[in-house]
Amino acid sequence: MKVLQIKEYGKGFVVLAMEDGSTIKRTKGTVSWRTNNPGNIKEGAFSKLNGSIGRDFGGHAVFKTVEYGRAAKETLLFSQNSKFRGDTIQTMIAIYAPKNDPAAHNEPDKYARWIAQKAGVAVTTPLAALNTTQRQKLLQAMETYEGFKEGETEIITPASPESQAGFFGRWFRG
């Protein structure tokens, strides 16, 4: 189910308008879950080009679906135009999750060692040298490390009758 619009946000919650006409409030869980953003990518030109529809309280991009968020992270790290393409895992993480980020308590060396181990490579391995399997393992390890955990979803406004009826419901009503 795609998010169409961010209705409201604050510390620890986001209210979203969904494609079925419903409005939901996501609370608890992690920022990455509330925002469909397993990479905790900040909102900006890059996120907008890759399916974000706005931002949350902390400036994190909110993506239409978690799949859009995952694809954005993969593009950020592995596309031909990626600023990280020539970097090692250790260098990339030092930029991606810097120690001096005031909004986080990042430990880039620990982060880099953990995800490299999960991908089965050394922290000195260039991103461009990773094969498809290693890339997927690295992306999954980053999602785990970033803390993608579901919270609670409250339905504020139920789905519209038209969306619940589906195609046949619309067809029979004329």
Secondary structure by P-SEA (a helix, b strand, c coil): ccccccccccccbbbbbccccbbbbbccccccccccccccccccaaaaaccccccccccccccccaaaaaaaaaaaccccccccccccaaaaaaaacccccccccccaaaaaaaaaaaaccccccccccccaaaaaaaaaaaaaaaccccccccccccccccccccaaaaaaac
